[in-house]
Amino acid sequence: MLKAATGNPEFKWFEDYYGGRYARASAAYGTTDPGTIPVTGAGTNSGYIFTKNDIVKNARTGENMLVTSVNANSFVCARAFGTTAAAAILAGDGLFIVGNTNEENGGARNVNSTQSTPQTNYTQIFKTTIALSNTEKEANLYGGKDLPYMRAKKGTEHALDIERAFWFGEKNYSTSAGAQGHPMRTTGGILEFILAGNSYVQNQGGALTAPDLNTFLREGFTYGNSEKMLFCGGYVLQAINEIARGQILMKPVESTYGMKISQWVTAFGTVNIVHNPLFVEEYAGYAFLLDMESFRYRFMNNRDTQLQTNIQAPDADGEVDQYITECGLERKQAPRHALLKGVLS
């Protein structure tokens, strides 16, 4: 992931999207010209994705319409603005903005733009303690001195705690949970982000078949980049191996993410497949398709991972060290990601 410092434990970023281009008719409408077409499916006020002089096509009938004015949940239009005759509109018909047209010597079009919205998450304080008596610290053990070994082991455990929080954590703030009444924060993770956002979620509830996997990839590549990471539990990886056998080329490559991946070039996009050993038990049937540009590791100024040594009381006959990190996950644009869950062996 990209990495950036923050000067506030509640860090912020802004999200924006391109203007909407698709809605559905919310009710049936005849062939009256001009027409006032009721719409839904593009937010609270679906009509506002349209702008005067937009050309809108009904995907079912093929008719093109010219928008002349807009309301909160409808647009007014000239019917049959092209070679296809006007036809009755049914509730649920897909309506696509295919462009706009403007008269000669005309002025500028009306402005129709989206606004950036602020999003937030918290940094979380992670600690992992190492404690040895001075006797144990100085003893000549079979594998060498114990302190270097324990530092390496606990350093790995510390990193895994952070990664688990980034996958499964939920954003929270409390001043009552701690013994001293001081603020305690947890960072929101990827699972919470996907389930709460507009990401595609496929609950398999059984074995994963080739058509099911195709559906997941089709939906998961609808938005974002054409190359994404697929972090898999064991059940999902097993199913992909079976589906891929004799049909596709699985190419082991060395990734800049510092891990071994298998690269699968599909018609939807390039999938970089990684087995995540943290996805076990109930999570063995999970897989996350992620557009990695949407995530950043955020750490408090001067509070990225540090090893603090000799923090024991002055009279202690031993040494206490600790790893400490204050960090959180920046996560944005949920529609660029997808979750597959409930895959069984």
Salt bridges, closest charged atoms under 4 A:
ASP54 OD1 - ARG109 NH2 2.82
GLU63 OE2 - ARG79 NE 2.78
ASP93 OD1 - ARG60 NE 2.88
GLU138 OE1 - LYS145 NZ 3.98
GLU157 OE1 - LYS154 NZ 3.21
ASP161 OD1 - ARG164 NH1 3.68
GLU192 OE1 - ARG331 NH1 2.91
GLU219 OE2 - ARG218 NH2 2.93
GLU242 OE2 - ARG245 NH2 3.01
GLU254 OE1 - LYS260 NZ 3.05
ASP291 OD2 - ARG336 NH2 2.93
GLU293 OE1 - ARG336 NH2 3.33
ASP304 OD2 - LYS3 NZ 2.72
GLU319 OE1 - LYS137 NZ 2.54
GLU319 OE2 - ARG151 NH2 3.24
ASP321 OD2 - ARG151 NH2 2.86
GLU326 OE1 - ARG303 NE 2.97
GLU330 OE1 - ARG296 NH2 3.16
GLU330 OE1 - ARG298 NH1 2.60
GLU330 OE2 - LYS332 NZ 3.97
